[in-house]
Amino acid sequence: MSNTALQRTPGNNGSANINLNWPERYISIAAGVKLSFSGIRNIFKSPFTSILKLGAGGYLVNRGISGHCELYSQAGKINTSPVNINIRSSFTVNRSRTDVYNFWRKLDNLPLFMKHLESVNVINETRSYWVLKLPTGVATVSWDAEIVHDDPGYMIGWSSLPNSIIDNAGKVRFRDTEDGGTLIDVVISYQPPAGGFGASVAHVLNPVFKKLVDNDVQNFKQYMDIPEAEGIIIAL
């Protein structure tokens, strides 16, 4: 039998079928166990939801133990190549460029309209600590970030520090509009270095994760129109 045929034999999986790194496998197992226990606890109270949780939990546990994600394979992802979640959005708000910049520059304001963020704690002028909520509340992940570019009134760029569980970067530009408002261009990127953990779990539990983040960015437009936002901006 040729080496090629041997590699294709179902019983000879080996490392060729492993497309998850160990950090992602650990978290996948933990998320699966949590979902499974939740399903067991509520099996009589909410049988349909519990069955879904047990199914998803079992999938995640098996995924973590085996180190193989069939969804990755079907998408053409091999070994541990990274998966990117990229969000780009442009919109206008009826606020001055200075006001909008000041609001964004205070990064702990971001969870006010970005509901996928649990918190952003500002440590100093450039450093901050971010906590992200995964879809369905399965778990949270966190990382330290720093401002890498700051052009007051015009642009803010930030990036996670090296070795973060989720490699996160963002950039937002502010431009004047003819009617006195502000045009905002936002680019946010999540690249989990551990085989794409953030993207993969989101794909299993909430296939509209990208839409969720994009909607959070768009929420800023509505948030800036409410009276409470004026008080926050003035306080800055």
Backbone torsions as a table, in degrees:
resi	resn	phi	psi	omega
1	MET	NA	135.9	-177.7
2	SER	-73.7	161.1	177.8
3	ASN	-60.7	-36.0	-179.3
4	THR	-64.0	-44.3	179.4
5	ALA	-64.5	-39.7	-179.5
6	LEU	-61.8	-39.8	-179.2
7	GLN	-66.6	-23.7	-176.7
8	ARG	-92.8	-4.3	-179.9
9	THR	-67.8	126.7	-176.1
10	PRO	-53.2	-36.7	-177.0
11	GLY	-75.5	-8.6	-176.8
12	ASN	-110.7	66.5	-175.9
13	ASN	-69.1	-52.7	179.4
14	GLY	57.5	-160.0	-178.4
15	SER	-79.2	-9.7	-177.5
16	ALA	-64.4	-30.7	-178.0
17	ASN	-88.3	-6.6	-179.6
18	ILE	-81.6	115.6	178.1
19	ASN	-124.8	22.7	175.7
20	LEU	-126.3	139.1	173.0
21	ASN	-82.6	162.8	-174.6
22	TRP	-61.3	-41.5	177.3
23	PRO	-57.2	-40.7	178.9
24	GLU	-67.7	-36.9	179.7
25	ARG	-65.3	-43.0	178.5
26	TYR	-58.6	-47.6	-176.8
27	ILE	-70.2	-33.9	176.9
28	SER	-62.3	-42.6	178.4
29	ILE	-64.3	-45.1	-178.7
30	ALA	-62.5	-43.2	179.0
31	ALA	-65.1	-39.3	179.6
32	GLY	-65.4	-41.1	178.6
33	VAL	-64.5	-42.2	180.0
34	LYS	-62.5	-44.8	178.5
35	LEU	-63.2	-41.3	-178.2
36	SER	-64.2	-44.8	179.1
37	PHE	-63.4	-38.1	177.7
38	SER	-63.3	-40.3	178.3
39	GLY	-65.6	-40.3	-179.7
40	ILE	-66.1	-42.0	-177.3
41	ARG	-62.9	-33.2	-174.4
42	ASN	-110.5	21.4	-173.7
43	ILE	-62.1	-33.9	-179.5
44	PHE	-89.0	-28.7	-178.4
45	LYS	-76.9	-44.3	179.6
46	SER	-136.4	76.9	-173.4
47	PRO	-59.9	-42.4	-176.9
48	PHE	-65.5	-48.6	179.0
49	THR	-62.5	-38.6	-179.1
50	SER	-64.6	-38.9	178.4
51	ILE	-63.7	-41.1	177.7
52	LEU	-62.9	-42.8	179.3
53	LYS	-64.0	-41.1	179.1
54	LEU	-64.5	-39.6	178.2
55	GLY	-65.0	-47.1	179.4
56	ALA	-65.9	-39.2	179.4
57	GLY	-64.2	-43.5	178.1
58	GLY	-62.5	-39.5	178.6
59	TYR	-61.7	-46.5	-177.6
60	LEU	-65.1	-40.8	178.5
61	VAL	-62.9	-47.5	178.3
62	ASN	-61.3	-39.9	179.0
63	ARG	-60.6	-43.1	-179.8
64	GLY	-70.4	-42.0	-178.6
65	ILE	-67.7	-42.6	-177.2
66	SER	-79.3	-25.1	-176.4
67	GLY	75.4	11.7	-177.3
68	HIS	-121.5	131.7	176.5
69	CYS	-116.5	112.5	-178.1
70	GLU	-64.5	-32.8	177.9
71	LEU	-61.7	-39.5	176.1
72	TYR	-61.9	-44.1	-177.8
73	SER	-62.3	-43.9	-180.0
74	GLN	-65.8	-28.1	179.6
75	ALA	-86.2	-0.4	178.7
76	GLY	86.4	11.9	179.8
77	LYS	-85.6	124.4	-179.6
78	ILE	-117.4	156.0	-179.6
79	ASN	50.3	-128.1	-175.3
80	THR	-123.7	37.7	178.5
81	SER	-65.0	141.6	-174.4
82	PRO	-69.9	155.8	175.5
83	VAL	-117.8	129.4	-178.3
84	ASN	-100.6	143.2	166.0
85	ILE	-116.3	112.3	-177.4
86	ASN	-117.5	128.6	179.7
87	ILE	-121.5	125.5	175.7
88	ARG	-124.1	135.0	-178.5
89	SER	-151.5	143.3	175.5
90	SER	-133.1	134.3	179.8
91	PHE	-160.7	164.9	-179.6
92	THR	-115.8	150.0	174.0
93	VAL	-130.4	153.1	-177.6
94	ASN	-88.0	59.9	178.0
95	ARG	-139.2	156.2	178.7
96	SER	-69.3	154.1	179.9
97	ARG	-58.6	-38.7	-179.3
98	THR	-64.9	-43.5	178.8
99	ASP	-61.9	-44.8	-177.8
100	VAL	-66.5	-43.5	177.6
101	TYR	-59.1	-46.4	-178.4
102	ASN	-59.8	-37.0	179.4
103	PHE	-66.4	-47.1	-179.1
104	TRP	-68.1	-35.9	-176.5
105	ARG	-63.6	-28.3	174.1
106	LYS	-85.8	87.6	-168.0
107	LEU	-59.2	-25.6	-179.9
108	ASP	-71.9	-1.3	170.1
109	ASN	-78.6	-21.5	-172.1
110	LEU	-57.6	-41.8	179.8
111	PRO	-64.5	-12.5	177.8
112	LEU	-63.0	-29.2	179.2
113	PHE	-127.1	-15.5	175.1
114	MET	-95.4	92.5	-172.5
115	LYS	-70.6	-13.3	176.2
116	HIS	-78.8	-10.0	176.2
117	LEU	-97.9	127.8	176.1
118	GLU	-79.2	-40.6	179.3
119	SER	-164.8	156.0	169.4
120	VAL	-134.0	111.9	-179.4
121	ASN	-100.0	119.6	179.6
122	VAL	-78.8	124.4	-178.7
123	ILE	-93.0	-46.8	175.5
124	ASN	-153.3	-161.2	-174.9
125	GLU	-61.7	-28.1	-176.6
126	THR	-121.4	-22.7	-174.8
127	ARG	-100.1	146.3	178.1
128	SER	-151.6	161.6	-178.9
129	TYR	-121.5	119.8	-173.7
130	TRP	-107.0	141.4	174.0
131	VAL	-127.3	122.6	-178.2
132	LEU	-108.6	136.8	176.6
133	LYS	-94.1	126.5	175.2
134	LEU	-77.2	153.9	-179.6
135	PRO	-54.5	144.3	-179.8
136	THR	69.2	7.4	176.8
137	GLY	70.5	24.2	-178.9
138	VAL	-62.4	-41.3	-176.8
139	ALA	-166.5	174.2	172.9
140	THR	-125.3	153.7	173.6
141	VAL	-130.7	153.1	-175.0
142	SER	-140.1	162.6	178.9
143	TRP	-161.7	161.4	173.6
144	ASP	-96.2	140.7	-179.1
145	ALA	-133.6	165.1	176.7
146	GLU	-141.8	152.4	174.0
147	ILE	-73.5	121.2	-178.4
148	VAL	-103.7	-15.3	177.5
149	HIS	-153.1	129.1	179.8
150	ASP	-140.3	107.6	176.0
151	ASP	-112.4	92.7	-170.7
152	PRO	-47.4	125.8	178.8
153	GLY	87.2	-11.1	-172.7
154	TYR	-128.0	-37.4	-176.7
155	MET	-158.3	145.4	172.4
156	ILE	-132.1	131.6	175.2
157	GLY	-127.8	135.9	179.2
158	TRP	-135.4	160.3	-179.4
159	SER	-153.5	146.5	175.4
160	SER	-68.7	156.5	178.7
161	LEU	-78.0	158.8	-179.6
162	PRO	-55.5	147.7	177.6
163	ASN	70.3	17.8	174.6
164	SER	-70.7	150.1	-179.1
165	ILE	-65.5	-29.4	172.7
166	ILE	-126.0	120.8	177.1
167	ASP	-78.9	108.7	-173.5
168	ASN	-120.6	138.0	176.3
169	ALA	-146.3	150.2	179.3
170	GLY	-151.0	155.6	177.9
171	LYS	-148.0	134.2	178.3
172	VAL	-133.6	130.6	179.4
173	ARG	-112.4	147.9	-179.5
174	PHE	-124.7	128.6	179.3
175	ARG	-134.4	144.4	178.8
176	ASP	-69.9	144.1	171.6
177	THR	-104.8	164.9	-176.5
178	GLU	-64.9	-26.4	-178.1
179	ASP	-94.1	13.2	177.0
180	GLY	90.8	1.7	177.2
181	GLY	-88.9	-161.7	-177.6
182	THR	-134.1	130.6	171.9
183	LEU	-92.2	126.9	-176.4
184	ILE	-114.6	124.6	174.5
185	ASP	-110.9	120.4	-175.5
186	VAL	-119.3	134.9	171.5
187	VAL	-130.2	121.7	177.5
188	ILE	-127.3	134.6	-178.4
189	SER	-131.9	132.2	172.2
190	TYR	-116.7	125.0	176.3
191	GLN	-133.5	93.4	178.7
192	PRO	-65.6	117.0	-178.5
193	PRO	-68.4	-23.4	-178.4
194	ALA	-83.9	59.9	174.9
195	GLY	73.2	12.9	177.3
196	GLY	86.2	38.9	-175.6
197	PHE	-55.3	-52.1	-177.4
198	GLY	-56.8	-46.1	-178.3
199	ALA	-68.7	-39.6	-174.3
200	SER	-71.5	-45.7	178.9
201	VAL	-63.9	-39.3	176.8
202	ALA	-61.5	-37.7	-179.1
203	HIS	-66.5	-35.0	-179.5
204	VAL	-75.1	-44.4	-171.6
205	LEU	-96.6	-23.7	-179.1
206	ASN	-156.0	92.9	-174.9
207	PRO	-67.4	-5.4	179.0
208	VAL	-106.0	29.5	-178.2
209	PHE	-58.0	-42.4	179.0
210	LYS	-61.0	-41.0	179.2
211	LYS	-64.5	-38.3	179.6
212	LEU	-59.8	-47.6	-179.2
213	VAL	-66.5	-41.6	179.2
214	ASP	-61.2	-40.5	178.0
215	ASN	-64.5	-36.5	178.4
216	ASP	-61.8	-40.9	177.7
217	VAL	-64.7	-42.6	179.2
218	GLN	-65.2	-27.2	178.7
219	ASN	-59.8	-23.6	-179.7
220	PHE	-58.2	-38.3	-179.6
221	LYS	-59.9	-46.0	178.9
222	GLN	-70.6	-38.1	-177.7
223	TYR	-61.8	-38.6	-177.7
224	MET	-70.1	-12.4	-179.0
225	ASP	-90.7	-7.9	-178.1
226	ILE	-92.2	151.3	-176.0
227	PRO	-59.2	-34.6	-177.8
228	GLU	-59.5	-32.8	-178.8
229	ALA	-65.3	-32.4	180.0
230	GLU	-63.2	-40.9	179.7
231	GLY	-64.0	-36.5	-179.8
232	ILE	-67.5	-43.3	-178.8
233	ILE	-65.7	-43.5	179.7
234	ILE	-62.4	-36.9	-178.8
235	ALA	-65.2	-24.4	-179.6
236	LEU	-67.8	NA	NA
